[in-house]
Amino acid sequence: MDKQANSGYTMVSALIILISLSLFSMFSVNNFQDSYERYALRISMDLCKELILKVKYESFLTKEERDICFYEEYVSIGEEKWEYVKGIRSRDDVCFHYSKEGNVSKTGSVVLEGSKYSQKMSIQIGGGYYEIWDSEDS
């Protein structure tokens, strides 16, 4: 009868299992949040790239000057607005002017950032080519 009363888990072993599970879940949530932020940055930067190409080709095809502006919460082309993915914002307000030939008139950078990570896109004068860099210091 004593063997049946002593068999099974003790309170200490149950606490060890609970502590282990809570530590595991804590690290999983942090990794998920980091992955989500990196994904949201990539999606927002892809949106910016597509909109830059849209403005470039529309200004060339219609022979009209166009502007694209990156604000804290959204991107604007004329009256049209596109929001970034939730949790992502532009560090600075930056505008670029495209000529009738589809060329950008000034060089500059757009920095999109989350709470931990950021990406920077540099737009070159002339053809408006761009390069993108990742960084962890926002």
PyMOL commands that set and color helices and strands:
alter all, ss='L'
color gray80, all
select helices_A, chain A and resi 2-6+11-62
alter helices_A, ss='H'
color red, helices_A
select strands_A, chain A and resi 66-70+74-77+80-83+89-90+94-98+108-113+118-123+130-135
alter strands_A, ss='S'
color yellow, strands_A
deselect
rebuild
show_as cartoon
